[in-house]
Amino acid sequence: MRVLITGGAGFIGQHVASQLASRGHETVAMDLLLPQVHSDPEGAVRRFPGEVIRADVADEQAWEELPSFDALIHLAAETGTAQSMYERGRYERVNVGGSRLAARAAAGTGVPVISLSSRAVYGEGLRDEDGALRASHEDDPHRPVSFYGETKSQAEAALIEESEGKSPAAIIRPQNVIGLGQALRNPYTGVLAAFLARLREGRPLSIYGDGSQTRDFVHVADLAELIVWNLEHMPQTSQPRILNCGTGVRTSLTKLAEYAAAASPAGASVIEYVDVHRAGDIEHACADLGRLRAVGAPLPSRTTADAVTDFIVGSWQGDVAPSRVWDDALDELSSRGLVGES
Ligand SMILES: NC(=O)c1ccc[n+]([C@@H]2O[C@H](COP(=O)([O-])OP(=O)(O)OC[C@H]3O[C@@H](n4cnc5c(N)ncnc54)[C@H](O)[C@@H]3O)[C@@H](O)[C@H]2O)c1
């Protein structure tokens, strides 16, 4: 079938497209090739296995001019958590408005739609009565902490509203996704790219806070497999199927830094802790995998340590930004009053 992938030229989109192409599907990308994400837009277009249409998902007219498609995978979004706290209009327009138009386009012809949300809709991880951390379940209430999370929550609502009774739909909420091809020059996303930049320069790995914060890091290939599985097993219910995507394993930021340092071709590195807290950041996140198991979806097969190693080794020779751009992004947040003590 012909699958339209919005944001197809991006990190996750390229992995999804190559898995689809290897299964015999035709892929078309709708992507604005944002400079913040793409330092080499021509390279991204060349890597994509199919046509890349340069268009804005938040532009109604652009949707009318697209060729027909048999399924839609909606990935295009503005993804910087901290940046969303001061670029609200831009995040709302693309993430909410763009998602509504995407869902409407699919509903117009009744084709299936899979939309990527985020674990950010959950906000801070919950605790049991005895204080123990609890993994996030798909039925947990939305309590986003960042504006990015808020836009993702509203995007889900828009998708549900537009697709109900018109097209089969699925929503996937990935935790932190890592792997080859993730942005190496975007200081607004991805702690691991910041670690990579510092490892290459022989600088200490810098952690904001005391490093005890936890995240669930999942390999991009596992997410791509889950997306493809959804496409081939679309629910025929009137409400979208909502699924987490993660490993179900908590990794502290200190542990993540240790994995990165262990994978570094440059050898040993030290970790430094910086006493800051950025607005929009949470302490803990981890996915509950119960529903994935219940519906028979593929579970991740790669560990976080392996995913980190893949990323560090595979990106070592890549076009990595100098590490000071992450320092500059923190200064920018600070100048806007969005940084406090941890
Ligand atoms: N990477 C993660 O850790 C992660 C975690 C949870 C959810 N997600 C979600 O997954 C999706 C893909 O993320 P990614 O990591 O591949 O990001 P990415 O930035 O690498 O890719 C996003 C792509 O969307 C394009 N884009 C942005 N605005 C656009 C617009 N207005 N019109 C058309 N194209 C536009 C960009 O040019 C880029 O190619 C996003 O919806 C993101 O919120 C990602």
The ligand as a Tripos MOL2 file, in Angstrom:
@<TRIPOS>MOLECULE
LIG
   44    48     1     0     0
SMALL
NO_CHARGES

@<TRIPOS>ATOM
      1 N1         12.3020   11.0820   19.6270 N.am      1 LIG1
      2 C1         11.6480   10.8380   20.7660 C.2       1 LIG1
      3 O1         12.2580   10.5400   21.8060 O.2       1 LIG1
      4 C2         10.1440   10.9250   20.8050 C.ar      1 LIG1
      5 C3          9.4860   10.5380   21.9920 C.ar      1 LIG1
      6 C4          8.0980   10.6180   22.0470 C.ar      1 LIG1
      7 C5          7.3930   11.0510   20.9470 C.ar      1 LIG1
      8 N2          8.0340   11.4310   19.8120 N.ar      1 LIG1
      9 C6          7.2330   11.8930   18.6690 C.3       1 LIG1
     10 O2          7.6220   11.2140   17.4970 O.3       1 LIG1
     11 C7          7.4200   12.0430   16.3690 C.3       1 LIG1
     12 C8          8.6900   12.0780   15.5170 C.3       1 LIG1
     13 O3          9.7490   12.5770   16.2970 O.3       1 LIG1
     14 P1         11.2740   12.5010   15.8630 P.3       1 LIG1
     15 O4         12.0560   12.1590   17.0790 O.co2     1 LIG1
     16 O5         11.4360   11.6800   14.6460 O.co2     1 LIG1
     17 O6         11.5580   14.0430   15.5540 O.3       1 LIG1
     18 P2         12.3440   14.7230   14.3430 P.3       1 LIG1
     19 O7         12.4390   16.1680   14.6980 O.co2     1 LIG1
     20 O8         13.5770   13.9860   13.9960 O.co2     1 LIG1
     21 O9         11.3180   14.5450   13.1380 O.3       1 LIG1
     22 C9         10.1900   15.3570   12.9850 C.3       1 LIG1
     23 C10        10.0680   15.6800   11.5130 C.3       1 LIG1
     24 O10         8.9030   16.4960   11.3450 O.3       1 LIG1
     25 C11         9.2240   17.5410   10.4520 C.3       1 LIG1
     26 N3          8.3130   18.6530   10.7360 N.ar      1 LIG1
     27 C12         8.2760   19.4620   11.8290 C.ar      1 LIG1
     28 N4          7.3020   20.3770   11.7190 N.ar      1 LIG1
     29 C13         6.6850   20.1250   10.5230 C.ar      1 LIG1
     30 C14         5.5880   20.7200    9.8560 C.ar      1 LIG1
     31 N5          4.9500   21.7890   10.3510 N.pl3     1 LIG1
     32 N6          5.1780   20.1970    8.6790 N.ar      1 LIG1
     33 C15         5.8370   19.1250    8.1310 C.ar      1 LIG1
     34 N7          6.8970   18.5310    8.7270 N.ar      1 LIG1
     35 C16         7.3160   19.0280    9.9030 C.ar      1 LIG1
     36 C17        10.6800   17.8660   10.7140 C.3       1 LIG1
     37 O11        11.2820   18.5130    9.6020 O.3       1 LIG1
     38 C18        11.2490   16.4870   10.9810 C.3       1 LIG1
     39 O12        11.7350   15.8880    9.7750 O.3       1 LIG1
     40 C19         6.9820   13.3980   16.9110 C.3       1 LIG1
     41 O13         5.5800   13.4850   16.8450 O.3       1 LIG1
     42 C20         7.4380   13.3700   18.3530 C.3       1 LIG1
     43 O14         6.6530   14.2210   19.1650 O.3       1 LIG1
     44 C21         9.4040   11.3690   19.7140 C.ar      1 LIG1
@<TRIPOS>BOND
     1     1     2 1
     2     2     3 2
     3     2     4 1
     4     4     5 ar
     5     4    44 ar
     6     5     6 ar
     7     6     7 ar
     8     7     8 ar
     9     8     9 1
    10     8    44 ar
    11     9    10 1
    12     9    42 1
    13    10    11 1
    14    11    12 1
    15    11    40 1
    16    12    13 1
    17    13    14 1
    18    14    15 2
    19    14    16 1
    20    14    17 1
    21    17    18 1
    22    18    19 2
    23    18    20 1
    24    18    21 1
    25    21    22 1
    26    22    23 1
    27    23    24 1
    28    23    38 1
    29    24    25 1
    30    25    26 1
    31    25    36 1
    32    26    27 ar
    33    26    35 ar
    34    27    28 ar
    35    28    29 ar
    36    29    30 ar
    37    29    35 ar
    38    30    31 1
    39    30    32 ar
    40    32    33 ar
    41    33    34 ar
    42    34    35 ar
    43    36    37 1
    44    36    38 1
    45    38    39 1
    46    40    41 1
    47    40    42 1
    48    42    43 1
@<TRIPOS>SUBSTRUCTURE
     1 LIG1         1 GROUP 0 **** ****
